[in-house]
Amino acid sequence: MPKSSLPSLSLRIDLAPERRIGPGKIALLEQIDACGSIAAAGRALDMSYKRAWDLVDETNRICGQAAVERQTGGKNGGGAMLTPFGRSLVNRYRAIEKAAARAAQRQLAALSAEIASRPRKSKA
């Protein structure tokens, strides 16, 4: 581990058993917002359209409301966009993530220092 690198925190929000929002779903929502398409967002994240669509469908279902709406027609054949709830979900997740990272920063730095100070076992 490079000396300047601290361990990082990854956040998953458990809404209920088997109902989770985590970094993957949030990254997909952000890409949909940027690309205007589920397919393009999936490609940007190196996932199939089916996988991206399944995650969008799961997010909409577990939240009980649409985070993403598909658009039909148009010059390029439609696309997708975040709903106001979808944007709120992304913003709240990122705010929670930042607050958790700030709260854990001291402990992560201590963990990093402790790991760095331990002698490495040699491979024989």
N, C-alpha and C positions, 0 to 999 in steps of 0.2 A: 504494500500500500504506500503510495507516495506520501511524503511528510506533510504536504500542504492539503491533502485530501482528508476530510472528516467523514466518518460514517454518516450516512444519510437516513432520513426517516421517510417511510412510505406509509401512506394513509389509506385505509379502507373504512368506509362507513357501513356498518351493518344496520340496515333499517329494520330487519327481522330475519329470522333464520332463512337462509337461501335468498335473501333480498339484499344485495350488496352493491354499493357504488364505490369504485376504486379508480386508480390512476389510468387504467386501460379504457374504461368507459368514458372518463372525462376527456382523455386525449382524443378519443374518437369524436366526441361532441365538438371539441375545439376544431378538429380537422373538417368536420362537416360544415361548421360555421365559416371556416376559411375557404373551403373548396366549393361549397354550394351543392355538394353531391355526396351521397353515401358511397358510391363506387370509387370516386376520386379520393375520398377520405380513407377508405380501406386500402387503396393502392399506396397512399402516402405512408400508411402505417404497416405496409407489407402484410396485409391480410386480404382474404378473399371477400368478394362482395357478400357472399352468403354469411360469412362470419360477422362482417360489419353490420349487415341487416339484422342478424340474430341478436347482436348486442344492442342495437337501437330498439328493437322490439322488446327485448327484456327490460331495458331502461324505462321505456314508456309504460310497460306493464307493472313493474315493481313500484314505480312512483305514482301509479294510478292516474296519470295524465301524460299527455304527449310532451316530450322534450324535443322531439324532432317531428316535423311534418314534411311529407313528400309533396312535391309540386309536379303537376302533370302538364304536358304540352309545352308550348314555347318553341323557339327557334332551335334550341339544342336538345329538345325532348324532355324537358323538366329538370328536376333536381330535388334538393332537400334543403331545409333551413331549420335553425333552432327556433323554437317557440319562445315567448317571453319566459315561460317556466324553465325551458332548457338553458337559456342564458343565465337565469338566476341560479340554477343548479350548479353550473360551471363556476360562477362567481363565488357562491357560498362554499363550494368544495375548496377552491383555491384559497379563500380567506381562512378556512379552518386549517388547511394544510400549512399556511404561513404561520398561523398562531401556534400550531403544534410544533413546528420546526423551531420557532423562537423559544418556546417553553423547554424544548429538549436540547437546545444548543449546548448548554454547559455540561450536561451529562454525556452528550455525544463527544465533546472535546475531551472529557476525562476518559471515556472509553478508548478513544483514539490514542491518547497518551499512554494509557495502560498497555494497550496492545503493542505500541511501538517500543515500550521499555522492556518487554519480555524478550529474553533471548530466544532466537529461532532454533528449532530442533534441526540438526543437520540430517540430511538424507544419506543413509549408509548403503 
